[in-house]
Every structure is written in structure tokens, then in C-alpha cells.
Amino acid sequence: MSVKRTVRKISGFLVSSAVSLCSMYMLALNAFAEGGSGAAAGASDGQAAAGSGSVFFNFVLPLVLMFVIIYFMIIRPQKKQDQALKDMQNSLEIGDEIVTRDGIIGMVVRINSDNLVIETGGDRNKIRIKTWAVSENVSADERAKASAPKKTANPLESAGLSPDETAGGDKKEGKKKSK
């Protein structure tokens, strides 16, 4: 969880920095545009049309860029996270160990359309909760960890080769060359 928090803090900082830079850029361009307005008053219609094109680059383009940055750094990852949570809540099964948003840990006993009955503690207390209140499925996490392939420290072993085979092959080639 600490890695996710750190990533969110960094992305929030980057988004706020981008917004402030774009706003400073727009203010600076606006200040320079006002300074040259007296000279532009006597300009022809062709130059006025060219000046209106710069309005797009000065105001519209930075706004579009800010929204694109905000979408890809905040909105899209949040939608993915919400969809993963909804999929997890819809895939609950009887016997799964869950954790609610309030921190209640229990075992799913019965599943209805929009609520669950969980059993908590050694006294077998039963609590009825809404499906949206489930924040984590501990059983599914444990199953995923157990079925995940184990990482090996040696890249040769992960490729299906043993270190002895590669070392032995090098020694034989070395002996042939020395003769």
C-alpha cells in the first residue's frame, strides 16, 4: 500500500505542477499579447486573422493538454481500480474470507443479490453487509499468490538451463581451442 500512496503523491505533484505551469504560460502569453495590442490596432485584416489563430495556441491548446494529462494520470487509473474492485465484489463465493471497508474480517456464509452474510470471530456472529462494503478478498489473494509462478534468482534457471551446462560447454570449447 505504501508504494501506491507514494505513486499517488508523485502523480498528484506532477499534475499540480503541470496545471501551474500551463496557467503561468497562459498568463505570460496574455501579458505579452496585451502589450502589443496598440500596434495590432493599425494592422490589416490578414494579420488580425493570424492573431486569432494564436488564441488557439495560447488558451485552448494548454487547456486540452491539461485535461489529457489529468485523464491519463488520475481518471483512467481510478476507473481501472474501480472496475477491478467491482469485479472482485461480483466474484465472491461462499467460504471466501473477506475484509470490509470498516476493517471487519469474516467468512462469507450466504450471498444475496446486493448483500452478504458473513460470519466473524470464534463465536460465529453473523453480520449482514452490502456487497459494495467489501474491500478485499483474502482467499482470492492467497489463491493468486499460490498459483503464481515462483521467481528464480538465476535467469538461466528461469530459461530452463542449468549453470553447469553453460559452464561445461565453455570449458570444452576452451580445451579444443588450446590443442
C-alpha positions in Angstrom: 0.0 0.0 0.0 2.9 2.4 0.7 4.1 2.1 -2.9 0.6 3.0 -4.2 0.5 6.0 -1.8 3.9 7.2 -3.0 2.9 6.9 -6.7 -0.3 8.8 -6.0 1.6 11.6 -4.2 4.1 11.8 -7.0 1.4 11.8 -9.7 -0.6 14.4 -7.8 2.5 16.6 -7.6 3.1 16.2 -11.3 -0.4 17.1 -12.2 -0.4 20.2 -9.9 2.9 21.2 -11.4 1.6 20.8 -14.9 -1.5 22.8 -14.1 0.5 25.6 -12.6 3.0 25.7 -15.5 0.2 25.9 -18.0 -1.6 28.6 -16.1 1.7 30.6 -15.9 2.3 30.0 -19.6 -1.2 31.3 -20.4 -0.8 34.4 -18.1 2.6 35.2 -19.7 1.3 35.0 -23.2 -1.7 37.1 -22.3 0.6 39.8 -20.8 2.7 39.9 -23.9 -0.4 39.9 -26.2 -1.8 43.0 -24.3 1.5 44.8 -24.7 1.4 44.6 -28.4 -2.3 45.4 -28.9 -1.7 49.1 -29.8 0.5 48.1 -32.8 -2.0 45.5 -33.8 -4.8 48.1 -34.0 -3.5 49.5 -37.2 -2.8 46.1 -38.8 -4.6 44.7 -41.7 -7.3 42.0 -41.6 -4.9 39.3 -42.6 -2.7 40.0 -39.5 -5.8 40.0 -37.3 -6.8 36.6 -38.6 -3.3 35.3 -37.8 -3.7 36.8 -34.3 -6.9 34.9 -33.7 -5.2 31.7 -34.7 -2.7 32.3 -31.9 -5.6 32.4 -29.4 -6.0 28.6 -30.1 -2.3 28.0 -29.2 -2.4 30.4 -26.2 -5.5 29.2 -24.5 -7.2 26.2 -26.0 -4.2 24.0 -26.5 -2.9 24.3 -22.9 -6.3 23.5 -21.6 -6.6 20.5 -23.8 -3.2 19.3 -22.7 -4.1 19.8 -19.0 -7.2 17.7 -19.5 -5.3 15.0 -21.3 -2.7 14.9 -18.5 -5.4 14.8 -15.8 -7.2 12.0 -17.7 -4.2 9.7 -18.1 -2.8 10.3 -14.6 -5.9 10.4 -12.4 -9.2 9.5 -14.1 -8.1 6.4 -16.1 -6.2 4.6 -13.3 -9.1 5.3 -10.9 -11.5 3.8 -13.4 -9.3 0.7 -13.7 -9.1 0.3 -9.9 -12.9 0.7 -9.5 -13.5 -1.9 -12.2 -11.1 -4.4 -10.5 -12.8 -3.8 -7.2 -16.3 -4.3 -8.7 -15.1 -7.5 -10.5 -13.7 -8.8 -7.2 -17.0 -8.0 -5.4 -19.0 -9.8 -8.1 -16.8 -12.9 -7.9 -17.2 -13.5 -4.2 -18.0 -17.1 -3.3 -19.3 -18.8 -0.2 -16.3 -19.7 2.0 -14.2 -16.7 1.0 -12.5 -14.7 3.7 -13.1 -11.0 3.2 -12.3 -7.7 4.8 -14.8 -4.9 4.7 -14.1 -1.2 4.3 -14.5 -0.8 8.0 -12.0 -3.4 8.8 -14.3 -6.3 9.7 -12.9 -9.7 8.8 -15.2 -12.5 8.2 -16.1 -15.6 6.1 -18.9 -15.4 3.5 -21.8 -17.6 4.5 -24.6 -16.5 2.2 -24.7 -14.4 -0.9 -27.9 -12.5 -2.0 -28.3 -10.1 -4.9 -26.9 -7.0 -3.2 -25.8 -8.1 0.3 -23.8 -10.8 2.0 -24.0 -12.6 5.3 -20.6 -13.0 6.9 -19.5 -15.0 10.0 -17.0 -13.3 12.2 -15.0 -14.4 15.3 -14.9 -17.6 17.2 -18.4 -17.0 18.5 -19.7 -17.3 14.9 -21.5 -14.0 14.9 -23.3 -13.3 11.7 -23.4 -9.9 10.1 -25.3 -8.8 7.0 -23.5 -6.3 4.9 -23.8 -4.8 1.4 -21.7 -6.1 -1.4 -20.1 -2.7 -2.0 -18.7 -2.7 1.5 -16.2 -5.5 0.7 -12.8 -4.1 0.1 -10.6 -7.2 -0.1 -11.0 -10.9 -0.8 -8.2 -12.5 1.3 -8.9 -16.0 0.0 -8.7 -15.0 -3.6 -5.4 -13.1 -2.9 -3.9 -16.2 -1.3 -5.1 -18.4 -4.2 -3.5 -16.0 -6.7 -0.2 -16.0 -4.8 -0.1 -19.8 -4.6 -0.8 -20.2 -8.4 1.7 -17.5 -9.4 5.0 -18.9 -10.7 7.9 -18.6 -8.3 10.6 -16.2 -9.3 14.1 -17.7 -9.6 17.2 -15.7 -8.7 19.2 -17.0 -11.6 18.0 -16.0 -15.1 19.5 -19.2 -16.5 17.2 -21.3 -14.3 14.1 -19.4 -15.4 15.1 -20.1 -19.0 15.3 -23.8 -18.3 19.1 -24.0 -18.4 21.4 -25.1 -15.6 24.5 -23.1 -14.8 26.6 -26.4 -15.1 25.6 -26.9 -18.7 26.7 -23.5 -19.8 29.9 -23.6 -17.8 30.8 -27.1 -19.1 30.1 -26.1 -22.7 32.5 -23.1 -22.3 35.3 -25.3 -20.8 35.1 -27.9 -23.7 35.3 -25.2 -26.3 38.3 -23.7 -24.5 40.1 -27.1 -24.4 39.5 -27.6 -28.1 41.0 -24.2 -28.9 44.1 -24.7 -26.8 45.0 -28.0 -28.5 
